[in-house]
Amino acid sequence: MTFEQEIRNFFAGLRDDIGEDTHVFTQEEWLKRGEMYGNNAPFVITTEGPFYDVYNHGMAPTILNQFLAIAEKHGYYFEPAYAWMIIPVKS
C-alpha cells in the first residue's frame, strides 16, 4: 500500500466527526488549485474540522500518534504549511 493510500485509509477509518472537513489531494489535484505551498509534495492534506485540533492542538494524542507513525513508516514526517494544510516531507 502506498503512503497516500494508507493516509486515505486512516482518514476513512476515523469517526465521521474527526475526519470531517479533511481532504487528501493528489499532487495533480493540488497543482490545479494554484496554491503557493505544497506543490512538490506527493500529496497534500487540508483540514478545517476536528482533525485540525488533533494536529495543531494535540487533541486526541492516540489518533495523532497513529497519523505520525504512518508517515514515519514511509520515511516521511508532516509539516504544516498553514495551520489548515499539512504536507508530507521526506525524512
PyMOL Python script that loads the backbone (N, CA, C, O; Angstrom):
from pymol import cmd

cmd.read_pdbstr("""\
ATOM      1  N   MET A   1       0.849  -1.173   0.000  1.00  0.00           N
ATOM      2  CA  MET A   1       0.000   0.000   0.000  1.00  0.00           C
ATOM      3  C   MET A   1       0.898   1.241   0.000  1.00  0.00           C
ATOM      4  O   MET A   1       1.886   1.298   0.732  1.00  0.00           O
ATOM      5  N   THR A   2       0.553   2.220  -0.815  1.00  0.00           N
ATOM      6  CA  THR A   2       1.348   3.441  -0.876  1.00  0.00           C
ATOM      7  C   THR A   2       1.074   4.308   0.354  1.00  0.00           C
ATOM      8  O   THR A   2       0.086   4.122   1.065  1.00  0.00           O
ATOM      9  N   PHE A   3       1.967   5.246   0.577  1.00  0.00           N
ATOM     10  CA  PHE A   3       1.819   6.200   1.668  1.00  0.00           C
ATOM     11  C   PHE A   3       0.489   6.940   1.555  1.00  0.00           C
ATOM     12  O   PHE A   3      -0.259   7.037   2.528  1.00  0.00           O
ATOM     13  N   GLU A   4       0.200   7.461   0.365  1.00  0.00           N
ATOM     14  CA  GLU A   4      -1.053   8.196   0.167  1.00  0.00           C
ATOM     15  C   GLU A   4      -2.265   7.315   0.441  1.00  0.00           C
ATOM     16  O   GLU A   4      -3.217   7.757   1.085  1.00  0.00           O
ATOM     17  N   GLN A   5      -2.243   6.081  -0.038  1.00  0.00           N
ATOM     18  CA  GLN A   5      -3.369   5.169   0.193  1.00  0.00           C
ATOM     19  C   GLN A   5      -3.555   4.900   1.682  1.00  0.00           C
ATOM     20  O   GLN A   5      -4.680   4.856   2.179  1.00  0.00           O
ATOM     21  N   GLU A   6      -2.436   4.719   2.390  1.00  0.00           N
ATOM     22  CA  GLU A   6      -2.538   4.449   3.819  1.00  0.00           C
ATOM     23  C   GLU A   6      -3.104   5.654   4.573  1.00  0.00           C
ATOM     24  O   GLU A   6      -3.867   5.486   5.524  1.00  0.00           O
ATOM     25  N   ILE A   7      -2.739   6.851   4.158  1.00  0.00           N
ATOM     26  CA  ILE A   7      -3.292   8.061   4.785  1.00  0.00           C
ATOM     27  C   ILE A   7      -4.786   8.172   4.483  1.00  0.00           C
ATOM     28  O   ILE A   7      -5.575   8.498   5.369  1.00  0.00           O
ATOM     29  N   ARG A   8      -5.172   7.904   3.247  1.00  0.00           N
ATOM     30  CA  ARG A   8      -6.607   7.936   2.896  1.00  0.00           C
ATOM     31  C   ARG A   8      -7.389   6.923   3.728  1.00  0.00           C
ATOM     32  O   ARG A   8      -8.483   7.221   4.206  1.00  0.00           O
ATOM     33  N   ASN A   9      -6.830   5.729   3.902  1.00  0.00           N
ATOM     34  CA  ASN A   9      -7.481   4.698   4.722  1.00  0.00           C
ATOM     35  C   ASN A   9      -7.567   5.134   6.182  1.00  0.00           C
ATOM     36  O   ASN A   9      -8.564   4.873   6.855  1.00  0.00           O
ATOM     37  N   PHE A  10      -6.522   5.796   6.665  1.00  0.00           N
ATOM     38  CA  PHE A  10      -6.528   6.308   8.037  1.00  0.00           C
ATOM     39  C   PHE A  10      -7.712   7.251   8.244  1.00  0.00           C
ATOM     40  O   PHE A  10      -8.475   7.098   9.198  1.00  0.00           O
ATOM     41  N   PHE A  11      -7.859   8.222   7.349  1.00  0.00           N
ATOM     42  CA  PHE A  11      -8.969   9.176   7.492  1.00  0.00           C
ATOM     43  C   PHE A  11     -10.320   8.496   7.298  1.00  0.00           C
ATOM     44  O   PHE A  11     -11.285   8.842   7.980  1.00  0.00           O
ATOM     45  N   ALA A  12     -10.404   7.542   6.384  1.00  0.00           N
ATOM     46  CA  ALA A  12     -11.664   6.819   6.159  1.00  0.00           C
ATOM     47  C   ALA A  12     -12.065   6.017   7.400  1.00  0.00           C
ATOM     48  O   ALA A  12     -13.252   5.804   7.649  1.00  0.00           O
ATOM     49  N   GLY A  13     -11.079   5.579   8.172  1.00  0.00           N
ATOM     50  CA  GLY A  13     -11.350   4.775   9.359  1.00  0.00           C
ATOM     51  C   GLY A  13     -11.666   5.576  10.603  1.00  0.00           C
ATOM     52  O   GLY A  13     -12.065   5.001  11.616  1.00  0.00           O
ATOM     53  N   LEU A  14     -11.501   6.885  10.555  1.00  0.00           N
ATOM     54  CA  LEU A  14     -11.815   7.722  11.720  1.00  0.00           C
ATOM     55  C   LEU A  14     -13.315   7.911  11.843  1.00  0.00           C
ATOM     56  O   LEU A  14     -14.053   7.814  10.862  1.00  0.00           O
ATOM     57  N   ARG A  15     -13.748   8.179  13.050  1.00  0.00           N
ATOM     58  CA  ARG A  15     -15.158   8.539  13.226  1.00  0.00           C
ATOM     59  C   ARG A  15     -15.453   9.732  12.330  1.00  0.00           C
ATOM     60  O   ARG A  15     -14.589  10.582  12.111  1.00  0.00           O
ATOM     61  N   ASP A  16     -16.648   9.792  11.825  1.00  0.00           N
ATOM     62  CA  ASP A  16     -17.024  10.868  10.895  1.00  0.00           C
ATOM     63  C   ASP A  16     -16.725  12.251  11.443  1.00  0.00           C
ATOM     64  O   ASP A  16     -16.300  13.133  10.696  1.00  0.00           O
ATOM     65  N   ASP A  17     -16.940  12.452  12.726  1.00  0.00           N
ATOM     66  CA  ASP A  17     -16.740  13.793  13.262  1.00  0.00           C
ATOM     67  C   ASP A  17     -15.258  14.179  13.330  1.00  0.00           C
ATOM     68  O   ASP A  17     -14.944  15.369  13.313  1.00  0.00           O
ATOM     69  N   ILE A  18     -14.347  13.218  13.406  1.00  0.00           N
ATOM     70  CA  ILE A  18     -12.912  13.540  13.465  1.00  0.00           C
ATOM     71  C   ILE A  18     -12.374  13.845  12.062  1.00  0.00           C
ATOM     72  O   ILE A  18     -11.633  14.811  11.882  1.00  0.00           O
ATOM     73  N   GLY A  19     -12.738  13.035  11.079  1.00  0.00           N
ATOM     74  CA  GLY A  19     -12.232  13.222   9.723  1.00  0.00           C
ATOM     75  C   GLY A  19     -13.006  14.225   8.894  1.00  0.00           C
ATOM     76  O   GLY A  19     -12.638  14.513   7.756  1.00  0.00           O
ATOM     77  N   GLU A  20     -14.077  14.760   9.460  1.00  0.00           N
ATOM     78  CA  GLU A  20     -14.919  15.716   8.736  1.00  0.00           C
ATOM     79  C   GLU A  20     -14.106  16.945   8.316  1.00  0.00           C
ATOM     80  O   GLU A  20     -13.289  17.455   9.084  1.00  0.00           O
ATOM     81  N   ASP A  21     -14.337  17.399   7.117  1.00  0.00           N
ATOM     82  CA  ASP A  21     -13.645  18.574   6.558  1.00  0.00           C
ATOM     83  C   ASP A  21     -12.137  18.370   6.431  1.00  0.00           C
ATOM     84  O   ASP A  21     -11.372  19.333   6.481  1.00  0.00           O
ATOM     85  N   THR A  22     -11.712  17.118   6.266  1.00  0.00           N
ATOM     86  CA  THR A  22     -10.311  16.805   5.996  1.00  0.00           C
ATOM     87  C   THR A  22     -10.251  16.180   4.618  1.00  0.00           C
ATOM     88  O   THR A  22     -11.003  15.252   4.321  1.00  0.00           O
ATOM     89  N   HIS A  23      -9.361  16.682   3.772  1.00  0.00           N
ATOM     90  CA  HIS A  23      -9.273  16.213   2.390  1.00  0.00           C
ATOM     91  C   HIS A  23      -7.822  15.897   2.041  1.00  0.00           C
ATOM     92  O   HIS A  23      -6.897  16.580   2.481  1.00  0.00           O
ATOM     93  N   VAL A  24      -7.644  14.847   1.240  1.00  0.00           N
ATOM     94  CA  VAL A  24      -6.326  14.489   0.740  1.00  0.00           C
ATOM     95  C   VAL A  24      -6.333  14.745  -0.761  1.00  0.00           C
ATOM     96  O   VAL A  24      -7.122  14.157  -1.500  1.00  0.00           O
ATOM     97  N   PHE A  25      -5.448  15.626  -1.199  1.00  0.00           N
ATOM     98  CA  PHE A  25      -5.336  15.979  -2.608  1.00  0.00           C
ATOM     99  C   PHE A  25      -4.108  15.307  -3.212  1.00  0.00           C
ATOM    100  O   PHE A  25      -3.034  15.321  -2.610  1.00  0.00           O
ATOM    101  N   THR A  26      -4.259  14.723  -4.389  1.00  0.00           N
ATOM    102  CA  THR A  26      -3.087  14.233  -5.110  1.00  0.00           C
ATOM    103  C   THR A  26      -2.261  15.446  -5.526  1.00  0.00           C
ATOM    104  O   THR A  26      -2.754  16.574  -5.493  1.00  0.00           O
ATOM    105  N   GLN A  27      -1.028  15.223  -5.910  1.00  0.00           N
ATOM    106  CA  GLN A  27      -0.190  16.333  -6.353  1.00  0.00           C
ATOM    107  C   GLN A  27      -0.821  17.025  -7.564  1.00  0.00           C
ATOM    108  O   GLN A  27      -0.813  18.252  -7.662  1.00  0.00           O
ATOM    109  N   GLU A  28      -1.360  16.235  -8.472  1.00  0.00           N
ATOM    110  CA  GLU A  28      -2.003  16.803  -9.662  1.00  0.00           C
ATOM    111  C   GLU A  28      -3.197  17.688  -9.278  1.00  0.00           C
ATOM    112  O   GLU A  28      -3.347  18.794  -9.799  1.00  0.00           O
ATOM    113  N   GLU A  29      -4.040  17.197  -8.369  1.00  0.00           N
ATOM    114  CA  GLU A  29      -5.194  17.984  -7.924  1.00  0.00           C
ATOM    115  C   GLU A  29      -4.734  19.280  -7.250  1.00  0.00           C
ATOM    116  O   GLU A  29      -5.320  20.344  -7.447  1.00  0.00           O
ATOM    117  N   TRP A  30      -3.671  19.161  -6.451  1.00  0.00           N
ATOM    118  CA  TRP A  30      -3.182  20.331  -5.726  1.00  0.00           C
ATOM    119  C   TRP A  30      -2.627  21.383  -6.684  1.00  0.00           C
ATOM    120  O   TRP A  30      -2.887  22.576  -6.525  1.00  0.00           O
ATOM    121  N   LEU A  31      -1.876  20.942  -7.661  1.00  0.00           N
ATOM    122  CA  LEU A  31      -1.302  21.880  -8.627  1.00  0.00           C
ATOM    123  C   LEU A  31      -2.390  22.654  -9.367  1.00  0.00           C
ATOM    124  O   LEU A  31      -2.214  23.833  -9.674  1.00  0.00           O
ATOM    125  N   LYS A  32      -3.498  22.002  -9.652  1.00  0.00           N
ATOM    126  CA  LYS A  32      -4.606  22.662 -10.350  1.00  0.00           C
ATOM    127  C   LYS A  32      -5.217  23.786  -9.521  1.00  0.00           C
ATOM    128  O   LYS A  32      -5.817  24.709 -10.072  1.00  0.00           O
ATOM    129  N   ARG A  33      -5.069  23.712  -8.208  1.00  0.00           N
ATOM    130  CA  ARG A  33      -5.612  24.760  -7.336  1.00  0.00           C
ATOM    131  C   ARG A  33      -4.794  26.044  -7.396  1.00  0.00           C
ATOM    132  O   ARG A  33      -5.291  27.115  -7.050  1.00  0.00           O
ATOM    133  N   GLY A  34      -3.536  25.939  -7.836  1.00  0.00           N
ATOM    134  CA  GLY A  34      -2.686  27.123  -7.923  1.00  0.00           C
ATOM    135  C   GLY A  34      -2.236  27.677  -6.581  1.00  0.00           C
ATOM    136  O   GLY A  34      -2.010  28.878  -6.438  1.00  0.00           O
ATOM    137  N   GLU A  35      -2.107  26.798  -5.606  1.00  0.00           N
ATOM    138  CA  GLU A  35      -1.687  27.232  -4.271  1.00  0.00           C
ATOM    139  C   GLU A  35      -0.200  27.590  -4.251  1.00  0.00           C
ATOM    140  O   GLU A  35       0.558  27.177  -5.129  1.00  0.00           O
ATOM    141  N   MET A  36       0.200  28.348  -3.258  1.00  0.00           N
ATOM    142  CA  MET A  36       1.574  28.824  -3.149  1.00  0.00           C
ATOM    143  C   MET A  36       2.520  27.757  -2.572  1.00  0.00           C
ATOM    144  O   MET A  36       3.683  27.689  -2.968  1.00  0.00           O
ATOM    145  N   TYR A  37       2.034  26.937  -1.653  1.00  0.00           N
ATOM    146  CA  TYR A  37       2.873  25.958  -0.965  1.00  0.00           C
ATOM    147  C   TYR A  37       2.403  24.530  -1.247  1.00  0.00           C
ATOM    148  O   TYR A  37       1.253  24.294  -1.617  1.00  0.00           O
ATOM    149  N   GLY A  38       3.322  23.596  -1.061  1.00  0.00           N
ATOM    150  CA  GLY A  38       2.985  22.183  -1.172  1.00  0.00           C
ATOM    151  C   GLY A  38       3.043  21.609  -2.573  1.00  0.00           C
ATOM    152  O   GLY A  38       2.657  20.459  -2.782  1.00  0.00           O
ATOM    153  N   ASN A  39       3.510  22.374  -3.525  1.00  0.00           N
ATOM    154  CA  ASN A  39       3.471  21.926  -4.910  1.00  0.00           C
ATOM    155  C   ASN A  39       4.439  20.790  -5.228  1.00  0.00           C
ATOM    156  O   ASN A  39       4.277  20.113  -6.243  1.00  0.00           O
ATOM    157  N   ASN A  40       5.432  20.573  -4.387  1.00  0.00           N
ATOM    158  CA  ASN A  40       6.361  19.468  -4.605  1.00  0.00           C
ATOM    159  C   ASN A  40       6.042  18.251  -3.750  1.00  0.00           C
ATOM    160  O   ASN A  40       6.723  17.230  -3.843  1.00  0.00           O
ATOM    161  N   ALA A  41       5.025  18.351  -2.931  1.00  0.00           N
ATOM    162  CA  ALA A  41       4.652  17.245  -2.047  1.00  0.00           C
ATOM    163  C   ALA A  41       3.967  16.136  -2.847  1.00  0.00           C
ATOM    164  O   ALA A  41       3.306  16.416  -3.846  1.00  0.00           O
ATOM    165  N   PRO A  42       4.118  14.885  -2.417  1.00  0.00           N
ATOM    166  CA  PRO A  42       3.457  13.793  -3.133  1.00  0.00           C
ATOM    167  C   PRO A  42       1.930  13.873  -3.030  1.00  0.00           C
ATOM    168  O   PRO A  42       1.216  13.406  -3.917  1.00  0.00           O
ATOM    169  N   PHE A  43       1.443  14.466  -1.944  1.00  0.00           N
ATOM    170  CA  PHE A  43       0.021  14.744  -1.745  1.00  0.00           C
ATOM    171  C   PHE A  43      -0.069  15.810  -0.661  1.00  0.00           C
ATOM    172  O   PHE A  43       0.908  16.079   0.036  1.00  0.00           O
ATOM    173  N   VAL A  44      -1.240  16.411  -0.524  1.00  0.00           N
ATOM    174  CA  VAL A  44      -1.454  17.472   0.460  1.00  0.00           C
ATOM    175  C   VAL A  44      -2.734  17.180   1.222  1.00  0.00           C
ATOM    176  O   VAL A  44      -3.729  16.738   0.647  1.00  0.00           O
ATOM    177  N   ILE A  45      -2.696  17.431   2.515  1.00  0.00           N
ATOM    178  CA  ILE A  45      -3.872  17.241   3.364  1.00  0.00           C
ATOM    179  C   ILE A  45      -4.346  18.620   3.813  1.00  0.00           C
ATOM    180  O   ILE A  45      -3.552  19.436   4.279  1.00  0.00           O
ATOM    181  N   THR A  46      -5.634  18.869   3.671  1.00  0.00           N
ATOM    182  CA  THR A  46      -6.218  20.090   4.224  1.00  0.00           C
ATOM    183  C   THR A  46      -7.223  19.674   5.289  1.00  0.00           C
ATOM    184  O   THR A  46      -7.908  18.661   5.152  1.00  0.00           O
ATOM    185  N   THR A  47      -7.299  20.462   6.343  1.00  0.00           N
ATOM    186  CA  THR A  47      -8.236  20.146   7.410  1.00  0.00           C
ATOM    187  C   THR A  47      -8.695  21.411   8.112  1.00  0.00           C
ATOM    188  O   THR A  47      -7.887  22.231   8.549  1.00  0.00           O
ATOM    189  N   GLU A  48      -9.994  21.547   8.208  1.00  0.00           N
ATOM    190  CA  GLU A  48     -10.573  22.665   8.948  1.00  0.00           C
ATOM    191  C   GLU A  48     -11.594  22.160   9.956  1.00  0.00           C
ATOM    192  O   GLU A  48     -12.281  22.949  10.605  1.00  0.00           O
ATOM    193  N   GLY A  49     -11.687  20.858  10.081  1.00  0.00           N
ATOM    194  CA  GLY A  49     -12.614  20.251  11.017  1.00  0.00           C
ATOM    195  C   GLY A  49     -11.902  19.792  12.276  1.00  0.00           C
ATOM    196  O   GLY A  49     -10.869  20.353  12.644  1.00  0.00           O
ATOM    197  N   PRO A  50     -12.435  18.790  12.933  1.00  0.00           N
ATOM    198  CA  PRO A  50     -11.859  18.305  14.187  1.00  0.00           C
ATOM    199  C   PRO A  50     -10.409  17.826  14.080  1.00  0.00           C
ATOM    200  O   PRO A  50      -9.655  17.951  15.044  1.00  0.00           O
ATOM    201  N   PHE A  51     -10.005  17.281  12.930  1.00  0.00           N
ATOM    202  CA  PHE A  51      -8.619  16.836  12.823  1.00  0.00           C
ATOM    203  C   PHE A  51      -7.653  18.019  12.897  1.00  0.00           C
ATOM    204  O   PHE A  51      -6.493  17.845  13.271  1.00  0.00           O
ATOM    205  N   TYR A  52      -8.115  19.208  12.548  1.00  0.00           N
ATOM    206  CA  TYR A  52      -7.322  20.430  12.721  1.00  0.00           C
ATOM    207  C   TYR A  52      -6.859  20.532  14.175  1.00  0.00           C
ATOM    208  O   TYR A  52      -5.691  20.813  14.443  1.00  0.00           O
ATOM    209  N   ASP A  53      -7.784  20.301  15.108  1.00  0.00           N
ATOM    210  CA  ASP A  53      -7.440  20.377  16.532  1.00  0.00           C
ATOM    211  C   ASP A  53      -6.553  19.214  16.963  1.00  0.00           C
ATOM    212  O   ASP A  53      -5.697  19.371  17.833  1.00  0.00           O
ATOM    213  N   VAL A  54      -6.755  18.064  16.361  1.00  0.00           N
ATOM    214  CA  VAL A  54      -5.888  16.916  16.662  1.00  0.00           C
ATOM    215  C   VAL A  54      -4.456  17.261  16.270  1.00  0.00           C
ATOM    216  O   VAL A  54      -3.535  17.068  17.064  1.00  0.00           O
ATOM    217  N   TYR A  55      -4.262  17.763  15.068  1.00  0.00           N
ATOM    218  CA  TYR A  55      -2.918  18.029  14.548  1.00  0.00           C
ATOM    219  C   TYR A  55      -2.283  19.285  15.160  1.00  0.00           C
ATOM    220  O   TYR A  55      -1.113  19.264  15.541  1.00  0.00           O
ATOM    221  N   ASN A  56      -3.034  20.351  15.253  1.00  0.00           N
ATOM    222  CA  ASN A  56      -2.468  21.631  15.687  1.00  0.00           C
ATOM    223  C   ASN A  56      -2.484  21.868  17.189  1.00  0.00           C
ATOM    224  O   ASN A  56      -1.694  22.663  17.698  1.00  0.00           O
ATOM    225  N   HIS A  57      -3.375  21.186  17.905  1.00  0.00           N
ATOM    226  CA  HIS A  57      -3.510  21.452  19.338  1.00  0.00           C
ATOM    227  C   HIS A  57      -3.327  20.210  20.197  1.00  0.00           C
ATOM    228  O   HIS A  57      -3.528  20.261  21.410  1.00  0.00           O
ATOM    229  N   GLY A  58      -2.948  19.095  19.578  1.00  0.00           N
ATOM    230  CA  GLY A  58      -2.649  17.889  20.354  1.00  0.00           C
ATOM    231  C   GLY A  58      -3.857  17.193  20.963  1.00  0.00           C
ATOM    232  O   GLY A  58      -3.718  16.371  21.868  1.00  0.00           O
ATOM    233  N   MET A  59      -5.044  17.526  20.464  1.00  0.00           N
ATOM    234  CA  MET A  59      -6.237  16.819  20.931  1.00  0.00           C
ATOM    235  C   MET A  59      -6.148  15.376  20.440  1.00  0.00           C
ATOM    236  O   MET A  59      -5.608  15.132  19.361  1.00  0.00           O
ATOM    237  N   ALA A  60      -6.647  14.450  21.178  1.00  0.00           N
ATOM    238  CA  ALA A  60      -6.660  13.024  20.800  1.00  0.00           C
ATOM    239  C   ALA A  60      -5.254  12.540  20.426  1.00  0.00           C
ATOM    240  O   ALA A  60      -5.014  12.179  19.274  1.00  0.00           O
ATOM    241  N   PRO A  61      -4.324  12.529  21.387  1.00  0.00           N
ATOM    242  CA  PRO A  61      -2.944  12.155  21.098  1.00  0.00           C
ATOM    243  C   PRO A  61      -2.779  10.763  20.496  1.00  0.00           C
ATOM    244  O   PRO A  61      -1.842  10.534  19.732  1.00  0.00           O
ATOM    245  N   THR A  62      -3.658   9.841  20.821  1.00  0.00           N
ATOM    246  CA  THR A  62      -3.553   8.499  20.241  1.00  0.00           C
ATOM    247  C   THR A  62      -3.766   8.552  18.732  1.00  0.00           C
ATOM    248  O   THR A  62      -3.040   7.904  17.977  1.00  0.00           O
ATOM    249  N   ILE A  63      -4.753   9.316  18.295  1.00  0.00           N
ATOM    250  CA  ILE A  63      -5.025   9.471  16.862  1.00  0.00           C
ATOM    251  C   ILE A  63      -3.851  10.185  16.184  1.00  0.00           C
ATOM    252  O   ILE A  63      -3.414   9.783  15.105  1.00  0.00           O
ATOM    253  N   LEU A  64      -3.349  11.235  16.815  1.00  0.00           N
ATOM    254  CA  LEU A  64      -2.218  11.967  16.258  1.00  0.00           C
ATOM    255  C   LEU A  64      -1.003  11.050  16.111  1.00  0.00           C
ATOM    256  O   LEU A  64      -0.334  11.067  15.078  1.00  0.00           O
ATOM    257  N   ASN A  65      -0.721  10.258  17.130  1.00  0.00           N
ATOM    258  CA  ASN A  65       0.433   9.355  17.064  1.00  0.00           C
ATOM    259  C   ASN A  65       0.279   8.301  15.969  1.00  0.00           C
ATOM    260  O   ASN A  65       1.261   7.936  15.323  1.00  0.00           O
ATOM    261  N   GLN A  66      -0.936   7.811  15.757  1.00  0.00           N
ATOM    262  CA  GLN A  66      -1.178   6.860  14.665  1.00  0.00           C
ATOM    263  C   GLN A  66      -0.893   7.526  13.317  1.00  0.00           C
ATOM    264  O   GLN A  66      -0.267   6.927  12.442  1.00  0.00           O
ATOM    265  N   PHE A  67      -1.349   8.746  13.160  1.00  0.00           N
ATOM    266  CA  PHE A  67      -1.143   9.524  11.938  1.00  0.00           C
ATOM    267  C   PHE A  67       0.350   9.731  11.679  1.00  0.00           C
ATOM    268  O   PHE A  67       0.834   9.499  10.571  1.00  0.00           O
ATOM    269  N   LEU A  68       1.066  10.167  12.704  1.00  0.00           N
ATOM    270  CA  LEU A  68       2.500  10.419  12.570  1.00  0.00           C
ATOM    271  C   LEU A  68       3.285   9.132  12.301  1.00  0.00           C
ATOM    272  O   LEU A  68       4.285   9.150  11.583  1.00  0.00           O
ATOM    273  N   ALA A  69       2.834   8.027  12.871  1.00  0.00           N
ATOM    274  CA  ALA A  69       3.505   6.737  12.677  1.00  0.00           C
ATOM    275  C   ALA A  69       3.419   6.273  11.225  1.00  0.00           C
ATOM    276  O   ALA A  69       4.344   5.635  10.723  1.00  0.00           O
ATOM    277  N   ILE A  70       2.334   6.585  10.559  1.00  0.00           N
ATOM    278  CA  ILE A  70       2.199   6.212   9.142  1.00  0.00           C
ATOM    279  C   ILE A  70       3.267   6.936   8.332  1.00  0.00           C
ATOM    280  O   ILE A  70       3.913   6.334   7.475  1.00  0.00           O
ATOM    281  N   ALA A  71       3.452   8.211   8.598  1.00  0.00           N
ATOM    282  CA  ALA A  71       4.485   8.980   7.885  1.00  0.00           C
ATOM    283  C   ALA A  71       5.861   8.397   8.153  1.00  0.00           C
ATOM    284  O   ALA A  71       6.650   8.194   7.229  1.00  0.00           O
ATOM    285  N   GLU A  72       6.143   8.133   9.407  1.00  0.00           N
ATOM    286  CA  GLU A  72       7.458   7.599   9.776  1.00  0.00           C
ATOM    287  C   GLU A  72       7.725   6.254   9.101  1.00  0.00           C
ATOM    288  O   GLU A  72       8.837   5.992   8.640  1.00  0.00           O
ATOM    289  N   LYS A  73       6.715   5.418   9.047  1.00  0.00           N
ATOM    290  CA  LYS A  73       6.834   4.109   8.397  1.00  0.00           C
ATOM    291  C   LYS A  73       7.259   4.241   6.935  1.00  0.00           C
ATOM    292  O   LYS A  73       7.978   3.388   6.414  1.00  0.00           O
ATOM    293  N   HIS A  74       6.815   5.303   6.280  1.00  0.00           N
ATOM    294  CA  HIS A  74       7.110   5.520   4.863  1.00  0.00           C
ATOM    295  C   HIS A  74       8.303   6.458   4.640  1.00  0.00           C
ATOM    296  O   HIS A  74       8.587   6.845   3.506  1.00  0.00           O
ATOM    297  N   GLY A  75       9.002   6.823   5.726  1.00  0.00           N
ATOM    298  CA  GLY A  75      10.181   7.679   5.598  1.00  0.00           C
ATOM    299  C   GLY A  75       9.874   9.152   5.445  1.00  0.00           C
ATOM    300  O   GLY A  75      10.646   9.888   4.829  1.00  0.00           O
ATOM    301  N   TYR A  76       8.751   9.593   5.999  1.00  0.00           N
ATOM    302  CA  TYR A  76       8.332  10.988   5.919  1.00  0.00           C
ATOM    303  C   TYR A  76       8.024  11.528   7.309  1.00  0.00           C
ATOM    304  O   TYR A  76       7.956  10.778   8.283  1.00  0.00           O
ATOM    305  N   TYR A  77       7.841  12.821   7.382  1.00  0.00           N
ATOM    306  CA  TYR A  77       7.243  13.484   8.532  1.00  0.00           C
ATOM    307  C   TYR A  77       6.276  14.518   7.959  1.00  0.00           C
ATOM    308  O   TYR A  77       6.344  14.845   6.774  1.00  0.00           O
ATOM    309  N   PHE A  78       5.390  15.025   8.789  1.00  0.00           N
ATOM    310  CA  PHE A  78       4.426  16.020   8.328  1.00  0.00           C
ATOM    311  C   PHE A  78       4.840  17.405   8.793  1.00  0.00           C
ATOM    312  O   PHE A  78       5.370  17.578   9.891  1.00  0.00           O
ATOM    313  N   GLU A  79       4.592  18.374   7.950  1.00  0.00           N
ATOM    314  CA  GLU A  79       4.925  19.756   8.251  1.00  0.00           C
ATOM    315  C   GLU A  79       3.740  20.633   7.861  1.00  0.00           C
ATOM    316  O   GLU A  79       3.190  20.474   6.771  1.00  0.00           O
ATOM    317  N   PRO A  80       3.341  21.552   8.732  1.00  0.00           N
ATOM    318  CA  PRO A  80       2.258  22.457   8.345  1.00  0.00           C
ATOM    319  C   PRO A  80       2.789  23.551   7.418  1.00  0.00           C
ATOM    320  O   PRO A  80       3.855  24.117   7.661  1.00  0.00           O
ATOM    321  N   ALA A  81       2.051  23.837   6.374  1.00  0.00           N
ATOM    322  CA  ALA A  81       2.383  24.970   5.511  1.00  0.00           C
ATOM    323  C   ALA A  81       1.541  26.158   5.965  1.00  0.00           C
ATOM    324  O   ALA A  81       2.017  27.293   5.999  1.00  0.00           O
ATOM    325  N   TYR A  82       0.326  25.891   6.303  1.00  0.00           N
ATOM    326  CA  TYR A  82      -0.586  26.792   7.002  1.00  0.00           C
ATOM    327  C   TYR A  82      -1.167  25.930   8.118  1.00  0.00           C
ATOM    328  O   TYR A  82      -0.947  24.718   8.120  1.00  0.00           O
ATOM    329  N   ALA A  83      -1.882  26.497   9.041  1.00  0.00           N
ATOM    330  CA  ALA A  83      -2.479  25.691  10.110  1.00  0.00           C
ATOM    331  C   ALA A  83      -3.470  24.673   9.545  1.00  0.00           C
ATOM    332  O   ALA A  83      -3.678  23.617  10.143  1.00  0.00           O
ATOM    333  N   TRP A  84      -4.080  24.979   8.405  1.00  0.00           N
ATOM    334  CA  TRP A  84      -5.103  24.112   7.813  1.00  0.00           C
ATOM    335  C   TRP A  84      -4.547  23.185   6.727  1.00  0.00           C
ATOM    336  O   TRP A  84      -5.302  22.428   6.117  1.00  0.00           O
ATOM    337  N   MET A  85      -3.248  23.239   6.485  1.00  0.00           N
ATOM    338  CA  MET A  85      -2.641  22.487   5.382  1.00  0.00           C
ATOM    339  C   MET A  85      -1.428  21.713   5.887  1.00  0.00           C
ATOM    340  O   MET A  85      -0.530  22.289   6.501  1.00  0.00           O
ATOM    341  N   ILE A  86      -1.405  20.411   5.629  1.00  0.00           N
ATOM    342  CA  ILE A  86      -0.328  19.549   6.098  1.00  0.00           C
ATOM    343  C   ILE A  86       0.326  18.904   4.894  1.00  0.00           C
ATOM    344  O   ILE A  86      -0.354  18.335   4.040  1.00  0.00           O
ATOM    345  N   ILE A  87       1.665  18.991   4.824  1.00  0.00           N
ATOM    346  CA  ILE A  87       2.372  18.380   3.701  1.00  0.00           C
ATOM    347  C   ILE A  87       3.358  17.334   4.209  1.00  0.00           C
ATOM    348  O   ILE A  87       4.025  17.547   5.221  1.00  0.00           O
ATOM    349  N   PRO A  88       3.452  16.213   3.513  1.00  0.00           N
ATOM    350  CA  PRO A  88       4.467  15.224   3.870  1.00  0.00           C
ATOM    351  C   PRO A  88       5.821  15.633   3.299  1.00  0.00           C
ATOM    352  O   PRO A  88       5.915  16.069   2.152  1.00  0.00           O
ATOM    353  N   VAL A  89       6.863  15.488   4.107  1.00  0.00           N
ATOM    354  CA  VAL A  89       8.226  15.833   3.715  1.00  0.00           C
ATOM    355  C   VAL A  89       9.097  14.611   3.934  1.00  0.00           C
ATOM    356  O   VAL A  89       9.019  13.966   4.980  1.00  0.00           O
ATOM    357  N   LYS A  90       9.925  14.292   2.953  1.00  0.00           N
ATOM    358  CA  LYS A  90      10.814  13.133   3.055  1.00  0.00           C
ATOM    359  C   LYS A  90      11.812  13.358   4.186  1.00  0.00           C
ATOM    360  O   LYS A  90      12.430  14.419   4.280  1.00  0.00           O
ATOM    361  N   SER A  91      11.963  12.347   5.042  1.00  0.00           N
ATOM    362  CA  SER A  91      12.905  12.437   6.173  1.00  0.00           C
ATOM    363  C   SER A  91      14.339  12.412   5.688  1.00  0.00           C
ATOM    364  O   SER A  91      15.265  12.478   6.497  1.00  0.00           O
TER     365      SER A  91
END
""", "prot")
cmd.dss("prot")
cmd.show_as("cartoon", "prot")
cmd.util.cbc("prot")
cmd.orient("prot")
